[in-house]
Amino acid sequence: MTLSCILAGIRPGNWLRLYDSIASAFSGEWELIVISPYELPLALRDKTNIKLIKDFGTPVRCMDIGLENCSGKYITWAADDGYFLGKSLDTAVASLEGKENTVVIGKYYEGLGNNPFMNSKSYYYINFHDGSRSRFISNDCLMVMEGVVPAALLRDTGGWDTQFEVCPMAFLDLSVRLFRQGCTFIFQEETMFKCSHMPGHEGDHGPVHDAQVEHDEILFRTIYKSENEKGRCKIPLDNWKTSPEVWTRRFKNGNR
């Protein structure tokens, strides 16, 4: 298997669109690993390259569970309010062949895509953003919000840290840990992913918003506020086992 895509999903109605976008963006052998409390939609139940894992945990916990169940040489991931563009995954995987300790960063855009900064490399530096800036994070460190990573490298790094509840700050934390290991970051000019934009409590975004502002942003600043954390690179791959089995911000007693 060449490529695995991890999806922590809550919107089954969008999964067929995402599935089809992977098929368009990548011409090699691939699989979609879905971690969700919901069933696959009927249109996907006969697909042999989908694996569904039931879980009511946080999005980051689901990402780590997905990583442990991937069989691809390379790993990408997706949100189920979006889809991959063009041949972006073909381009990314081709640029990693024969390279070690290397990560591809894919550009992405949200909503109408009318933020010009999201098309420039400067936007993808962690210290470009007030909410994640730290003097203990290198100004050269890019953020891997979307991309492709060799599976062996991602597992060796420990995947995402399930101290975080939702993906944005967990992605930034992984980016710092990869950078501190001396990884080469390839910034791909081709835009890789488009997703929606739901600020605050709009739509079903409320639990994600609250988790980020009430917990994850505070945790990220706490971790990277001191010199002592400059050596933080690898974490246990099974760190998800210490996270709650039910994400109560969204699910109450295992129910929506």
C-alpha positions as CSV (number, residue, x, y, z in Angstrom):
1,M,0.0,0.0,0.0
2,T,1.4,3.4,-1.0
3,L,-0.8,6.0,0.7
4,S,-3.1,6.0,3.7
5,C,-5.5,8.8,4.5
6,I,-6.8,9.2,8.0
7,L,-10.2,10.7,8.6
8,A,-11.6,11.6,12.1
9,G,-15.2,11.9,10.9
10,I,-18.5,13.2,12.1
11,R,-20.2,14.1,8.8
12,P,-20.9,10.8,6.9
13,G,-22.8,12.7,4.2
14,N,-19.5,14.3,3.0
15,W,-17.4,11.1,3.0
16,L,-18.2,10.1,-0.6
17,R,-17.0,13.4,-1.9
18,L,-13.8,13.1,0.1
19,Y,-13.3,9.5,-1.1
20,D,-13.7,10.6,-4.8
21,S,-11.3,13.5,-4.3
22,I,-8.6,11.1,-3.1
23,A,-9.1,8.9,-6.1
24,S,-8.7,12.0,-8.4
25,A,-5.7,13.3,-6.5
26,F,-3.7,10.1,-6.3
27,S,-3.2,7.4,-9.0
28,G,-1.4,4.8,-6.9
29,E,-2.7,2.3,-4.3
30,W,-4.4,4.0,-1.4
31,E,-6.8,3.4,1.6
32,L,-9.1,5.6,3.7
33,I,-9.1,4.9,7.4
34,V,-12.2,6.4,9.0
35,I,-12.4,6.7,12.8
36,S,-16.0,7.7,13.8
37,P,-19.0,6.7,15.9
38,Y,-21.1,6.6,12.7
39,E,-21.6,4.0,10.0
40,L,-20.3,4.3,6.5
41,P,-22.8,5.7,4.0
42,L,-24.3,3.1,1.7
43,A,-22.4,4.4,-1.3
44,L,-19.1,3.5,0.4
45,R,-19.9,0.1,2.0
46,D,-18.8,-1.9,-1.0
47,K,-15.4,-0.2,-1.2
48,T,-12.5,-2.5,-0.4
49,N,-10.0,0.3,0.4
50,I,-12.0,1.7,3.4
51,K,-11.6,0.7,7.0
52,L,-14.0,2.0,9.6
53,I,-13.0,2.1,13.3
54,K,-15.7,3.0,15.8
55,D,-14.7,5.6,18.4
56,F,-16.3,8.4,20.4
57,G,-13.0,10.1,21.4
58,T,-11.5,13.5,20.5
59,P,-10.5,14.2,16.9
60,V,-6.8,13.9,18.0
61,R,-7.3,10.5,19.7
62,C,-9.1,9.3,16.5
63,M,-6.1,10.5,14.4
64,D,-3.7,8.4,16.5
65,I,-5.9,5.4,16.4
66,G,-6.1,5.8,12.6
67,L,-2.3,6.0,12.4
68,E,-1.9,2.7,14.2
69,N,-4.2,1.1,11.7
70,C,-2.7,2.4,8.5
71,S,-0.8,0.1,6.1
72,G,0.5,2.8,3.7
73,K,4.1,3.8,3.2
74,Y,3.0,7.4,3.4
75,I,0.3,9.1,5.5
76,T,-2.0,12.0,4.8
77,W,-5.1,13.1,6.5
78,A,-8.3,15.0,5.9
79,A,-11.2,16.9,7.5
80,D,-14.7,15.7,6.4
81,D,-15.8,19.2,5.5
82,G,-13.3,19.3,2.6
83,Y,-11.6,17.5,-0.3
84,F,-8.3,17.1,-2.1
85,L,-7.5,19.1,-5.2
86,G,-6.0,18.3,-8.6
87,K,-3.2,15.7,-8.6
88,S,-1.8,17.1,-5.4
89,L,-1.2,13.8,-3.7
90,D,0.5,12.4,-6.7
91,T,2.9,15.4,-6.7
92,A,3.5,15.0,-2.9
93,V,4.3,11.3,-2.9
94,A,6.5,11.6,-6.0
95,S,8.6,14.3,-4.2
96,L,9.1,12.0,-1.2
97,E,10.4,9.0,-3.1
98,G,14.0,8.2,-2.3
99,K,14.1,10.7,0.6
100,E,14.3,10.1,4.3
101,N,13.3,12.3,7.2
102,T,11.3,14.5,4.8
103,V,7.7,15.9,5.0
104,V,5.6,17.6,2.3
105,I,3.5,20.6,3.4
106,G,0.4,21.1,1.3
107,K,-1.3,24.5,1.0
108,Y,-4.9,24.6,1.9
109,Y,-7.7,27.1,1.8
110,E,-10.9,27.6,3.8
111,G,-14.3,28.8,2.8
112,L,-14.2,30.9,-0.4
113,G,-10.4,30.9,-0.3
114,N,-10.3,34.7,-0.3
115,N,-7.4,35.0,2.2
116,P,-4.4,35.8,0.0
117,F,-2.0,35.0,2.8
118,M,-2.9,31.3,2.6
119,N,-1.4,31.1,-0.8
120,S,2.0,32.5,0.4
121,K,4.7,30.5,2.2
122,S,4.9,33.1,4.9
123,Y,1.5,32.1,6.2
124,Y,2.8,28.6,6.9
125,Y,5.4,29.7,9.4
126,I,4.3,29.0,13.0
127,N,5.7,32.2,14.3
128,F,3.8,34.2,11.6
129,H,0.7,33.8,13.8
130,D,0.2,35.6,17.1
131,G,-1.6,32.6,18.7
132,S,1.2,30.2,18.2
133,R,4.3,32.4,18.3
134,S,7.1,31.4,20.7
135,R,10.7,32.4,21.1
136,F,11.4,28.8,21.8
137,I,10.1,27.8,18.3
138,S,12.4,28.4,15.4
139,N,11.4,31.1,13.0
140,D,12.1,28.6,10.2
141,C,9.6,26.1,11.5
142,L,6.6,25.6,9.1
143,M,3.3,24.2,10.1
144,V,2.1,20.9,8.8
145,M,-1.6,21.5,8.8
146,E,-2.1,19.4,5.6
147,G,0.5,17.3,3.9
148,V,2.1,13.9,3.4
149,V,4.5,12.2,5.9
150,P,6.4,8.9,5.6
151,A,4.5,6.5,7.9
152,A,7.7,5.3,9.6
153,L,8.7,8.9,10.4
154,L,5.3,9.8,11.8
155,R,5.2,6.7,14.0
156,D,8.7,7.2,15.2
157,T,7.7,10.7,16.3
158,G,4.7,9.3,18.2
159,G,2.0,10.8,16.0
160,W,-0.2,13.5,17.4
161,D,-0.3,14.4,21.1
162,T,-3.7,13.5,22.6
163,Q,-3.2,16.0,25.3
164,F,-4.7,18.3,22.7
165,E,-8.4,17.7,21.9
166,V,-8.7,19.0,18.4
167,C,-6.4,19.1,15.4
168,P,-5.1,22.6,14.8
169,M,-2.8,22.9,17.8
170,A,-1.9,19.2,17.7
171,F,-0.8,19.7,14.1
172,L,1.4,22.6,15.2
173,D,2.9,20.6,18.0
174,L,3.7,17.8,15.6
175,S,5.3,20.3,13.2
176,V,7.6,21.6,15.9
177,R,8.6,18.0,17.0
178,L,9.4,17.0,13.4
179,F,11.4,20.2,12.8
180,R,13.5,19.6,16.0
181,Q,14.4,16.2,14.6
182,G,16.0,17.8,11.6
183,C,13.3,16.9,9.1
184,T,13.3,18.6,5.7
185,F,10.0,20.3,4.9
186,I,9.1,20.5,1.3
187,F,6.6,23.3,0.7
188,Q,4.4,22.3,-2.2
189,E,3.2,25.1,-4.4
190,E,0.2,23.1,-5.6
191,T,-2.8,23.6,-3.3
192,M,-3.6,20.3,-1.7
193,F,-6.9,20.7,0.2
194,K,-10.0,22.8,0.4
195,C,-12.3,22.9,3.5
196,S,-15.2,24.9,4.8
197,H,-14.8,27.8,7.3
198,M,-17.2,27.8,10.3
199,P,-16.1,30.4,12.9
200,G,-17.1,30.2,16.5
201,H,-20.2,28.1,17.1
202,E,-21.5,28.2,13.5
203,G,-22.9,24.9,12.2
204,D,-21.5,21.9,14.2
205,H,-18.2,23.7,14.9
206,G,-19.0,24.7,18.5
207,P,-17.2,21.8,20.3
208,V,-14.1,22.3,18.2
209,H,-14.0,26.1,18.8
210,D,-14.5,25.6,22.6
211,A,-11.8,22.9,22.8
212,Q,-9.3,25.1,20.9
213,V,-9.8,28.3,22.8
214,E,-10.6,26.9,26.3
215,H,-7.9,24.2,26.3
216,D,-5.6,23.6,23.3
217,E,-4.3,27.1,22.8
218,I,-3.6,27.4,26.5
219,L,-1.8,24.0,26.5
220,F,0.3,24.9,23.5
221,R,1.4,28.2,25.0
222,T,2.2,26.3,28.3
223,I,4.3,23.7,26.5
224,Y,6.3,26.2,24.5
225,K,6.8,28.9,27.0
226,S,10.1,27.8,28.3
227,E,13.6,26.7,27.3
228,N,13.0,23.3,29.0
229,E,10.8,22.2,26.1
230,K,13.3,22.8,23.4
231,G,14.3,19.1,23.6
232,R,10.7,17.8,23.2
233,C,10.6,15.7,20.0
234,K,9.2,12.3,20.4
235,I,6.2,11.0,22.4
236,P,4.8,7.5,22.9
237,L,2.9,6.3,19.8
238,D,0.2,4.8,22.0
239,N,-0.3,8.1,23.9
240,W,-4.0,8.0,22.7
241,K,-4.7,5.3,25.3
242,T,-4.5,7.9,28.1
243,S,-7.2,10.0,26.5
244,P,-10.9,9.7,27.4
245,E,-12.9,7.2,25.4
246,V,-15.8,9.7,25.0
247,W,-15.3,13.3,23.9
248,T,-17.9,14.9,26.1
249,R,-17.8,18.3,24.4
250,R,-19.5,16.7,21.4
251,F,-20.8,13.3,22.7
252,K,-22.8,12.8,25.9
253,N,-22.5,9.3,27.3
254,G,-21.6,8.0,23.9
255,N,-24.5,9.8,22.1
256,R,-24.5,12.8,19.7
